[in-house]
Amino acid sequence: MIKDTIYTKGSLRQKAEDLLKIKSIKTDLQLSESETLKVIHELQVHQIELEMQNEELLITKKQAEVATQKYVELYDFAPSGYFTLSNEGEIIELNLCGAQMLGKERLHLLKSRLGFFVPDEAKTIFNLFLSKIFSNRVNESCEVILLSAKGLQLVVRLNGIISENEQQCFVTMIDVTEQKQAEEAIRIKEERYRMLLELATDSFFHGDKDGNFITVNSVAIEQTGFSRYELLTMNMKDLFANKTLFENPLKYEQLIRGEIVQSERELLRKDKNLITVEVNSRMMPDGTFQSFFRDITERKLTEKALKRKLNEMDIYYELAITRERKMIALKSEINMLLERLGEKLKY
């Protein structure tokens, strides 16, 4: 009966409690050897289970520590600044990259306002960015100038979102100064390039791989008689009559091979008049085509007039030479007659 009372309970702890109650009632209670071994076995199993659970807890703790360390490293050494701000722009928390951008130690930046580092001309943009985060409760972004404590001027891109408690917001800060400088350098180069094209004496046509015009300069407008809008809806082949294209097709194959193609063509203006142009074309690295057209109509007319003049001179020269030869022959005959008559030679 006592055995049944001891070993019918579920947990080892309950069994031990039942056993102590029974021993307190009957102090001369003695367990059999098999019962003692069974209790010892269960205690050993329980101890092993506890040790395994303890080992799992240690492993979990270690993994949590590693994960926490990785999070701290990612947070602190990320290439972007991370900030936790109050609704008034006060810095509650920031990472090392953010502190480096602002040019001060992290501890000295806590509780200071991020807007303090934004110059007056950009404060309106920054304040609007901050207010939108808390009022719209959606992800907001903007670009502002930042003045660091070390006197450096940066262009930064801010991305912010409100926290769950809606009392704070999380802001990432990315330094885009070099990108903006590169974009500005490209913009200046492009502007100079456009100015050179506009000042060029030849017309300029930039077309895609199919010959559709992408860019034209002012000389092209004047030369063809079409407006810029009209030209940008046209193809290279639209500038030439069908007869010209049949007799002298556009040489895209040579351009694709990397050759610079030079040719003379009759360009058909919008007013249906023809002008002669000297065309220089090449394929660009991006697969587009660029062509310069030089109006050589007057030169060709001059060449024709000069050629006609030369032909006339050749005819005159030939006539003069023929006349001179005839005169020489005639004088020679006269001298021969005078010589036969025994008279003095005249020529």
KEKE-3310 file (N, C-alpha, C; in steps of 0.2 Angstrom, whole numbers, plus 5000, padded with zeros to 4 digits):
npx = (5004:5010:5020:5013:5007:5018:5024:5014:5012:5015:5026:5044:5047:5035:5034:5044:5040:5028:5034:5041:5031:5025:5036:5036:5025:5027:5041:5049:5049:5055:5063:5063:5077:5076:5066:5074:5084:5077:5072:5085:5089:5079:5082:5095:5092:5084:5094:5103:5094:5092:5105:5107:5097:5103:5114:5109:5103:5115:5121:5111:5112:5125:5124:5114:5122:5132:5124:5120:5132:5135:5125:5127:5140:5136:5127:5135:5146:5141:5140:5132:5124:5114:5100:5091:5077:5069:5052:5055:5067:5078:5093:5092:5098:5112:5123:5141:5145:5136:5140:5153:5150:5144:5154:5158:5161:5151:5144:5144:5135:5122:5106:5107:5101:5098:5095:5103:5115:5112:5112:5105:5099:5094:5086:5072:5069:5073:5066:5053:5054:5055:5043:5034:5036:5031:5018:5012:5015:5022:5035:5048:5059:5073:5085:5098:5110:5124:5132:5147:5154:5167:5169:5166:5157:5144:5133:5119:5108:5093:5082:5068:5057:5043:5042:5035:5029:5026:5032:5045:5057:5065:5080:5090:5106:5114:5129:5131:5139:5151:5145:5136:5145:5151:5140:5138:5149:5148:5137:5141:5151:5142:5135:5144:5147:5135:5135:5146:5141:5131:5137:5144:5149:5144:5130:5122:5118:5111:5108:5098:5101:5094:5093:5084:5082:5089:5095:5098:5107:5106:5110:5107:5093:5092:5098:5091:5078:5067:5059:5065:5057:5051:5062:5066:5056:5059:5069:5085:5085:5075:5079:5084:5081:5072:5078:5091:5094:5093:5103:5114:5115:5113:5126:5127:5132:5146:5148:5145:5155:5165:5170:5174:5163:5163:5155:5146:5131:5114:5104:5087:5078:5065:5058:5058:5069:5086:5101:5119:5128:5142:5145:5150:5151:5149:5149:5145:5151:5140:5131:5124:5122:5132:5132:5139:5135:5140:5137:5140:5136:5138:5152:5152:5145:5154:5165:5160:5158:5171:5176:5169:5174:5188:5187:5182:5193:5202:5197:5199:5212:5216:5211:5219:5231:5230:5228:5240:5249:5244:5248:5262:5264:5260:5268:5280:5278:5277:5290:5297:5292:5297:5310:5312:5309:5320:5321:5322:5320:5305:5301)
npy = (4994:5006:5007:5008:5021:5029:5027:5030:5043:5057:5067:5067:5076:5076:5063:5062:5071:5064:5053:5059:5063:5051:5045:5054:5050:5037:5032:5021:5016:5007:5007:4995:4987:4987:4997:5008:5009:5012:5025:5031:5030:5038:5050:5052:5052:5064:5073:5072:5078:5090:5095:5095:5104:5115:5116:5119:5131:5138:5138:5144:5157:5161:5161:5172:5182:5183:5186:5198:5205:5206:5213:5225:5228:5230:5240:5251:5251:5253:5259:5270:5284:5281:5287:5290:5300:5313:5320:5333:5333:5330:5322:5305:5293:5287:5280:5276:5280:5290:5299:5302:5309:5320:5325:5325:5317:5303:5303:5317:5321:5317:5321:5333:5344:5338:5347:5357:5356:5359:5371:5387:5390:5378:5373:5374:5364:5353:5354:5352:5339:5332:5335:5330:5316:5313:5318:5313:5299:5291:5284:5295:5306:5316:5328:5337:5350:5348:5354:5350:5348:5350:5358:5354:5353:5344:5334:5326:5312:5310:5297:5294:5286:5284:5278:5264:5268:5281:5292:5294:5294:5285:5288:5287:5292:5296:5299:5308:5317:5315:5309:5319:5329:5322:5321:5334:5338:5330:5336:5349:5346:5341:5352:5361:5353:5353:5367:5368:5361:5369:5380:5376:5376:5367:5356:5345:5329:5317:5300:5286:5268:5264:5274:5285:5301:5309:5320:5336:5350:5368:5373:5362:5363:5375:5372:5361:5366:5361:5361:5359:5350:5343:5337:5328:5319:5312:5301:5297:5293:5301:5313:5312:5310:5297:5292:5296:5288:5276:5276:5279:5271:5272:5269:5259:5247:5248:5258:5251:5242:5250:5260:5277:5285:5294:5305:5312:5320:5323:5333:5334:5347:5354:5363:5357:5360:5356:5353:5351:5341:5337:5323:5316:5303:5292:5278:5277:5272:5268:5263:5271:5284:5297:5311:5324:5337:5346:5360:5361:5366:5379:5378:5367:5372:5382:5375:5368:5380:5384:5373:5373:5385:5382:5372:5380:5388:5378:5375:5387:5388:5377:5381:5393:5387:5379:5389:5396:5386:5384:5397:5396:5386:5392:5403:5396:5390:5402:5407:5396:5398:5410:5408:5399:5408:5415:5426:5437:5430:5432:5428)
npz = (5000:5004:4995:4983:4985:4985:4972:4962:4959:4948:4946:4950:4961:4967:4971:4980:4990:4995:5000:5011:5019:5022:5029:5040:5047:5049:5056:5055:5043:5029:5014:5000:4992:4978:4977:4982:4972:4961:4964:4965:4952:4945:4951:4946:4932:4932:4936:4925:4915:4920:4919:4905:4902:4907:4900:4887:4890:4893:4880:4873:4879:4876:4862:4861:4866:4856:4845:4850:4851:4837:4832:4839:4833:4820:4821:4826:4817:4805:4788:4788:4796:4811:4820:4834:4837:4846:4846:4845:4839:4846:4850:4855:4854:4845:4832:4830:4817:4814:4824:4820:4808:4812:4819:4833:4849:4854:4866:4869:4861:4864:4869:4862:4849:4833:4822:4825:4818:4805:4793:4792:4779:4776:4786:4785:4776:4784:4796:4791:4786:4798:4805:4796:4798:4811:4809:4797:4799:4791:4781:4778:4768:4764:4757:4764:4768:4779:4793:4801:4817:4815:4805:4793:4778:4773:4761:4765:4765:4772:4780:4787:4800:4810:4828:4836:4848:4845:4850:4847:4833:4820:4812:4797:4791:4777:4769:4755:4749:4740:4729:4725:4722:4711:4702:4700:4694:4682:4677:4674:4664:4655:4652:4647:4635:4629:4626:4617:4607:4603:4599:4588:4571:4562:4559:4571:4575:4585:4587:4591:4591:4581:4573:4576:4581:4595:4601:4594:4587:4587:4574:4566:4566:4559:4547:4541:4542:4549:4565:4582:4589:4579:4572:4583:4582:4571:4559:4554:4540:4536:4532:4519:4501:4493:4482:4484:4495:4489:4479:4487:4501:4519:4529:4541:4544:4543:4553:4564:4564:4570:4562:4556:4546:4531:4520:4506:4503:4497:4505:4510:4512:4523:4516:4504:4496:4490:4498:4498:4508:4519:4527:4543:4552:4567:4578:4595:4611:4619:4610:4602:4589:4582:4572:4561:4551:4537:4528:4512:4500:4494:4492:4483:4472:4469:4466:4455:4446:4445:4439:4427:4422:4421:4411:4400:4399:4395:4383:4376:4377:4370:4357:4355:4355:4344:4334:4335:4331:4318:4312:4314:4305:4293:4291:4290:4277:4269:4270:4264:4251:4248:4248:4237:4227:4228:4236:4250:4266:4276:4288)
capx = (5000:5014:5023:5008:5006:5024:5026:5009:5012:5018:5033:5049:5046:5029:5036:5049:5035:5024:5039:5043:5025:5024:5041:5034:5020:5030:5048:5053:5048:5061:5062:5067:5083:5073:5063:5079:5088:5073:5072:5091:5089:5075:5086:5100:5089:5082:5100:5105:5090:5094:5112:5106:5094:5107:5119:5105:5103:5121:5122:5107:5114:5131:5121:5111:5128:5135:5120:5120:5138:5135:5120:5131:5145:5132:5124:5140:5151:5138:5142:5127:5122:5108:5098:5084:5076:5062:5048:5058:5073:5083:5096:5091:5103:5115:5129:5147:5146:5132:5144:5158:5147:5143:5161:5159:5160:5144:5142:5143:5129:5116:5101:5107:5097:5101:5094:5108:5120:5109:5113:5099:5096:5092:5082:5065:5068:5074:5060:5047:5055:5054:5036:5030:5037:5026:5011:5010:5017:5025:5042:5049:5066:5075:5092:5100:5117:5125:5139:5149:5157:5174:5169:5165:5150:5142:5127:5117:5101:5089:5077:5065:5051:5041:5043:5029:5026:5025:5035:5052:5057:5072:5082:5096:5109:5119:5133:5131:5143:5155:5140:5133:5150:5152:5134:5139:5155:5145:5132:5145:5153:5137:5133:5150:5147:5130:5137:5151:5137:5127:5142:5147:5147:5141:5124:5124:5113:5113:5103:5099:5104:5089:5094:5080:5086:5089:5097:5100:5108:5102:5112:5103:5087:5092:5100:5085:5071:5063:5059:5068:5052:5050:5068:5066:5051:5061:5074:5091:5083:5070:5083:5086:5076:5072:5083:5098:5096:5094:5110:5119:5112:5116:5131:5127:5137:5153:5148:5145:5162:5169:5173:5171:5161:5163:5151:5143:5124:5110:5099:5081:5075:5058:5055:5059:5075:5091:5108:5124:5131:5147:5143:5154:5147:5153:5146:5147:5151:5133:5127:5120:5126:5133:5134:5140:5133:5143:5134:5145:5132:5142:5158:5151:5144:5160:5169:5157:5159:5178:5178:5167:5179:5194:5185:5182:5200:5205:5195:5202:5220:5217:5210:5224:5237:5229:5229:5247:5252:5243:5252:5268:5264:5259:5275:5285:5276:5279:5297:5299:5291:5302:5317:5312:5309:5327:5320:5324:5315:5302:5300)
capy = (5000:5012:5007:5011:5028:5032:5027:5031:5050:5059:5070:5065:5080:5074:5057:5064:5074:5059:5049:5062:5063:5044:5044:5058:5046:5030:5033:5015:5014:5005:5005:4989:4988:4989:5004:5013:5009:5015:5032:5034:5030:5043:5056:5052:5055:5071:5077:5073:5082:5097:5097:5096:5110:5120:5117:5122:5138:5142:5139:5150:5163:5162:5163:5178:5187:5183:5190:5205:5209:5207:5219:5231:5230:5232:5247:5256:5252:5253:5265:5275:5286:5279:5291:5290:5307:5314:5324:5340:5333:5329:5315:5301:5288:5287:5276:5279:5283:5296:5304:5304:5314:5327:5328:5325:5311:5301:5305:5324:5323:5315:5326:5339:5344:5337:5353:5362:5355:5360:5378:5391:5389:5371:5371:5373:5357:5348:5354:5349:5332:5330:5336:5325:5309:5313:5320:5308:5293:5286:5285:5302:5307:5322:5329:5343:5351:5347:5357:5346:5352:5351:5363:5351:5353:5337:5334:5320:5310:5307:5293:5293:5283:5285:5272:5261:5272:5287:5297:5294:5292:5282:5292:5285:5297:5293:5304:5308:5322:5313:5307:5325:5332:5319:5323:5341:5338:5328:5341:5354:5343:5340:5359:5363:5349:5356:5374:5367:5359:5375:5385:5373:5378:5361:5353:5339:5324:5311:5296:5279:5262:5263:5281:5290:5307:5310:5327:5340:5357:5374:5373:5357:5366:5380:5369:5357:5369:5358:5363:5354:5345:5339:5333:5323:5313:5309:5296:5299:5292:5305:5319:5311:5308:5290:5291:5297:5282:5270:5276:5279:5269:5273:5263:5257:5241:5251:5261:5246:5240:5255:5265:5284:5285:5301:5304:5318:5318:5328:5333:5336:5352:5354:5367:5353:5362:5351:5356:5346:5341:5333:5319:5313:5299:5287:5274:5279:5266:5266:5260:5277:5286:5304:5314:5331:5338:5352:5362:5362:5368:5384:5375:5363:5377:5386:5370:5368:5386:5384:5367:5376:5390:5378:5369:5385:5390:5373:5376:5393:5387:5373:5385:5397:5383:5377:5395:5397:5381:5386:5403:5394:5382:5397:5407:5392:5390:5408:5407:5391:5401:5416:5405:5396:5414:5419:5432:5437:5427:5436:5426)
capz = (5000:5004:4988:4978:4987:4983:4965:4957:4957:4942:4946:4955:4966:4971:4974:4986:4995:4997:5004:5017:5023:5025:5034:5046:5050:5051:5055:5054:5036:5025:5007:4998:4988:4971:4977:4982:4966:4956:4966:4963:4945:4943:4953:4941:4926:4933:4936:4918:4912:4923:4916:4898:4901:4909:4894:4882:4892:4892:4873:4871:4881:4871:4855:4862:4867:4850:4841:4852:4849:4830:4832:4841:4828:4814:4822:4827:4812:4798:4784:4788:4803:4814:4825:4837:4839:4849:4841:4844:4835:4851:4849:4861:4853:4839:4832:4829:4811:4815:4828:4815:4803:4816:4821:4840:4852:4854:4873:4869:4856:4867:4871:4858:4843:4826:4818:4827:4813:4799:4792:4791:4773:4775:4791:4783:4773:4789:4800:4787:4786:4805:4806:4792:4801:4816:4807:4792:4801:4785:4779:4774:4766:4761:4757:4767:4770:4786:4795:4806:4822:4813:4800:4786:4775:4770:4759:4768:4763:4778:4779:4794:4801:4817:4832:4838:4853:4841:4853:4844:4826:4819:4806:4794:4788:4772:4766:4748:4746:4734:4724:4723:4718:4705:4698:4698:4689:4676:4675:4671:4658:4650:4650:4642:4629:4625:4623:4612:4601:4601:4596:4582:4564:4559:4562:4575:4576:4590:4586:4594:4587:4575:4569:4578:4584:4602:4602:4588:4589:4583:4567:4563:4565:4553:4541:4539:4541:4554:4572:4586:4590:4573:4571:4588:4580:4564:4559:4549:4533:4534:4529:4512:4496:4492:4476:4487:4499:4485:4476:4492:4507:4525:4530:4548:4545:4544:4559:4569:4565:4573:4557:4555:4540:4528:4514:4503:4502:4495:4511:4508:4518:4524:4510:4498:4492:4491:4499:4498:4515:4520:4533:4547:4557:4571:4583:4602:4616:4621:4604:4598:4583:4581:4565:4560:4544:4535:4522:4507:4494:4490:4490:4477:4467:4467:4462:4448:4442:4444:4434:4421:4420:4418:4405:4395:4398:4391:4376:4374:4376:4364:4351:4354:4353:4337:4330:4334:4326:4311:4310:4313:4299:4287:4291:4287:4270:4266:4270:4259:4244:4247:4247:4231:4223:4229:4239:4257:4271:4280:4295)
cpx = (5004:5018:5019:5007:5012:5025:5020:5008:5016:5025:5037:5048:5040:5030:5040:5044:5031:5028:5040:5037:5024:5030:5040:5029:5023:5037:5052:5052:5054:5060:5066:5073:5081:5070:5069:5083:5083:5073:5079:5092:5085:5079:5092:5098:5087:5088:5103:5101:5091:5101:5111:5102:5098:5112:5116:5105:5109:5123:5117:5109:5120:5128:5118:5117:5131:5131:5119:5126:5138:5130:5124:5136:5141:5130:5130:5145:5148:5140:5137:5126:5115:5106:5091:5083:5069:5058:5050:5065:5079:5086:5095:5097:5106:5121:5135:5148:5142:5136:5150:5156:5146:5149:5162:5158:5153:5141:5140:5137:5122:5112:5102:5103:5100:5100:5100:5114:5118:5109:5106:5095:5092:5087:5075:5064:5068:5068:5054:5048:5053:5046:5032:5030:5032:5019:5008:5011:5019:5032:5044:5057:5067:5083:5094:5108:5118:5132:5141:5153:5165:5174:5168:5158:5149:5135:5124:5109:5098:5083:5074:5058:5049:5041:5036:5025:5024:5027:5042:5051:5065:5074:5089:5099:5115:5123:5134:5135:5147:5150:5137:5139:5152:5146:5135:5144:5152:5140:5136:5148:5148:5135:5138:5149:5141:5131:5142:5146:5133:5131:5145:5145:5143:5134:5126:5118:5115:5107:5104:5101:5100:5089:5088:5083:5084:5090:5100:5102:5105:5104:5108:5096:5087:5094:5095:5079:5066:5064:5063:5063:5051:5056:5068:5061:5053:5067:5079:5089:5078:5073:5085:5081:5077:5077:5090:5099:5097:5101:5115:5116:5116:5120:5132:5131:5144:5153:5149:5152:5167:5172:5170:5169:5160:5159:5148:5136:5120:5104:5093:5078:5068:5054:5056:5065:5081:5097:5113:5127:5137:5146:5148:5151:5151:5148:5149:5147:5145:5129:5124:5125:5126:5135:5134:5139:5136:5140:5139:5142:5136:5148:5157:5149:5150:5165:5166:5158:5167:5180:5175:5172:5186:5192:5185:5189:5204:5204:5198:5209:5221:5216:5216:5230:5236:5230:5236:5251:5250:5247:5259:5269:5264:5265:5280:5284:5278:5286:5300:5298:5296:5309:5317:5312:5316:5326:5322:5318:5312:5301:5306)
cpy = (5006:5013:5010:5018:5032:5032:5028:5039:5051:5061:5067:5069:5078:5067:5058:5067:5069:5054:5052:5062:5056:5043:5048:5054:5040:5031:5027:5012:5013:5004:4999:4991:4990:4996:5009:5014:5013:5023:5035:5035:5037:5050:5057:5055:5062:5075:5078:5078:5089:5100:5099:5103:5116:5122:5120:5130:5142:5143:5144:5157:5165:5165:5170:5184:5188:5188:5197:5209:5210:5213:5226:5233:5233:5239:5252:5257:5252:5259:5271:5277:5284:5284:5289:5297:5308:5318:5331:5339:5332:5322:5311:5295:5289:5282:5280:5283:5290:5302:5307:5310:5320:5329:5329:5318:5310:5304:5313:5326:5321:5321:5333:5338:5343:5343:5358:5362:5357:5368:5381:5390:5383:5369:5370:5366:5352:5348:5351:5342:5329:5330:5331:5318:5308:5314:5315:5301:5288:5288:5291:5302:5314:5323:5336:5344:5351:5350:5353:5351:5353:5355:5360:5352:5347:5338:5327:5319:5307:5303:5292:5290:5283:5278:5270:5265:5279:5293:5299:5293:5290:5285:5289:5291:5294:5299:5304:5314:5321:5312:5314:5329:5329:5321:5330:5342:5335:5333:5347:5352:5343:5347:5362:5359:5352:5363:5373:5365:5365:5380:5382:5376:5373:5359:5347:5335:5318:5307:5289:5274:5261:5269:5286:5295:5308:5317:5330:5347:5362:5374:5368:5359:5371:5377:5365:5361:5367:5361:5357:5348:5340:5334:5327:5318:5310:5304:5299:5299:5297:5312:5318:5309:5300:5288:5291:5291:5276:5270:5276:5277:5271:5267:5262:5251:5243:5255:5256:5242:5244:5260:5272:5284:5293:5300:5311:5316:5324:5328:5337:5341:5351:5358:5363:5355:5357:5355:5350:5347:5336:5329:5315:5309:5294:5284:5276:5272:5263:5263:5265:5279:5294:5306:5321:5332:5345:5354:5364:5364:5374:5382:5371:5367:5381:5381:5369:5373:5386:5378:5370:5381:5387:5375:5374:5387:5384:5373:5381:5392:5382:5377:5390:5393:5381:5383:5396:5392:5382:5392:5401:5390:5387:5401:5403:5391:5396:5408:5402:5394:5406:5413:5402:5402:5417:5425:5431:5434:5432:5434:5421)
cpz = (5000:4998:4983:4979:4984:4975:4960:4956:4951:4942:4951:4961:4971:4974:4981:4992:4998:5002:5011:5022:5026:5031:5041:5050:5053:5050:5054:5047:5032:5018:5005:4993:4981:4971:4978:4976:4961:4958:4964:4956:4942:4945:4948:4934:4926:4933:4929:4914:4914:4920:4909:4897:4903:4904:4889:4884:4891:4884:4870:4873:4877:4865:4855:4863:4860:4845:4843:4850:4841:4829:4833:4836:4822:4815:4823:4821:4805:4795:4784:4795:4805:4820:4828:4840:4842:4844:4840:4841:4840:4850:4855:4860:4846:4839:4831:4823:4811:4819:4824:4810:4806:4819:4828:4843:4854:4861:4873:4865:4859:4870:4867:4852:4837:4822:4819:4821:4806:4798:4791:4785:4772:4781:4790:4780:4779:4794:4797:4787:4792:4806:4802:4795:4806:4814:4802:4794:4796:4784:4775:4773:4763:4760:4759:4767:4777:4787:4801:4811:4820:4807:4793:4784:4771:4767:4761:4765:4769:4776:4786:4794:4809:4821:4833:4843:4851:4845:4851:4837:4825:4812:4804:4791:4783:4769:4759:4745:4740:4728:4721:4719:4711:4700:4696:4693:4682:4673:4671:4665:4653:4647:4645:4635:4625:4622:4617:4605:4598:4597:4589:4576:4560:4562:4565:4576:4580:4589:4590:4589:4581:4570:4571:4582:4591:4604:4595:4591:4585:4576:4563:4561:4559:4547:4537:4538:4546:4561:4576:4587:4585:4572:4576:4587:4573:4565:4554:4542:4531:4531:4522:4508:4495:4487:4479:4491:4495:4482:4481:4499:4513:4527:4538:4549:4547:4551:4565:4570:4568:4568:4557:4548:4537:4522:4512:4501:4500:4501:4508:4513:4518:4519:4503:4494:4495:4493:4500:4505:4515:4527:4536:4552:4561:4576:4590:4606:4618:4616:4600:4593:4584:4574:4565:4552:4543:4528:4517:4500:4490:4488:4483:4471:4464:4463:4455:4443:4440:4438:4427:4418:4417:4412:4399:4394:4394:4384:4373:4372:4370:4357:4350:4352:4345:4332:4329:4330:4319:4308:4309:4306:4292:4286:4288:4279:4266:4265:4265:4252:4243:4245:4240:4225:4223:4232:4247:4261:4275:4287:4297)
residu = (MET:ILE:LYS:ASP:THR:ILE:TYR:THR:LYS:GLY:SER:LEU:ARG:GLN:LYS:ALA:GLU:ASP:LEU:LEU:LYS:ILE:LYS:SER:ILE:LYS:THR:ASP:LEU:GLN:LEU:SER:GLU:SER:GLU:THR:LEU:LYS:VAL:ILE:HIS:GLU:LEU:GLN:VAL:HIS:GLN:ILE:GLU:LEU:GLU:MET:GLN:ASN:GLU:GLU:LEU:LEU:ILE:THR:LYS:LYS:GLN:ALA:GLU:VAL:ALA:THR:GLN:LYS:TYR:VAL:GLU:LEU:TYR:ASP:PHE:ALA:PRO:SER:GLY:TYR:PHE:THR:LEU:SER:ASN:GLU:GLY:GLU:ILE:ILE:GLU:LEU:ASN:LEU:CYS:GLY:ALA:GLN:MET:LEU:GLY:LYS:GLU:ARG:LEU:HIS:LEU:LEU:LYS:SER:ARG:LEU:GLY:PHE:PHE:VAL:PRO:ASP:GLU:ALA:LYS:THR:ILE:PHE:ASN:LEU:PHE:LEU:SER:LYS:ILE:PHE:SER:ASN:ARG:VAL:ASN:GLU:SER:CYS:GLU:VAL:ILE:LEU:LEU:SER:ALA:LYS:GLY:LEU:GLN:LEU:VAL:VAL:ARG:LEU:ASN:GLY:ILE:ILE:SER:GLU:ASN:GLU:GLN:GLN:CYS:PHE:VAL:THR:MET:ILE:ASP:VAL:THR:GLU:GLN:LYS:GLN:ALA:GLU:GLU:ALA:ILE:ARG:ILE:LYS:GLU:GLU:ARG:TYR:ARG:MET:LEU:LEU:GLU:LEU:ALA:THR:ASP:SER:PHE:PHE:HIS:GLY:ASP:LYS:ASP:GLY:ASN:PHE:ILE:THR:VAL:ASN:SER:VAL:ALA:ILE:GLU:GLN:THR:GLY:PHE:SER:ARG:TYR:GLU:LEU:LEU:THR:MET:ASN:MET:LYS:ASP:LEU:PHE:ALA:ASN:LYS:THR:LEU:PHE:GLU:ASN:PRO:LEU:LYS:TYR:GLU:GLN:LEU:ILE:ARG:GLY:GLU:ILE:VAL:GLN:SER:GLU:ARG:GLU:LEU:LEU:ARG:LYS:ASP:LYS:ASN:LEU:ILE:THR:VAL:GLU:VAL:ASN:SER:ARG:MET:MET:PRO:ASP:GLY:THR:PHE:GLN:SER:PHE:PHE:ARG:ASP:ILE:THR:GLU:ARG:LYS:LEU:THR:GLU:LYS:ALA:LEU:LYS:ARG:LYS:LEU:ASN:GLU:MET:ASP:ILE:TYR:TYR:GLU:LEU:ALA:ILE:THR:ARG:GLU:ARG:LYS:MET:ILE:ALA:LEU:LYS:SER:GLU:ILE:ASN:MET:LEU:LEU:GLU:ARG:LEU:GLY:GLU:LYS:LEU:LYS:TYR)
# end
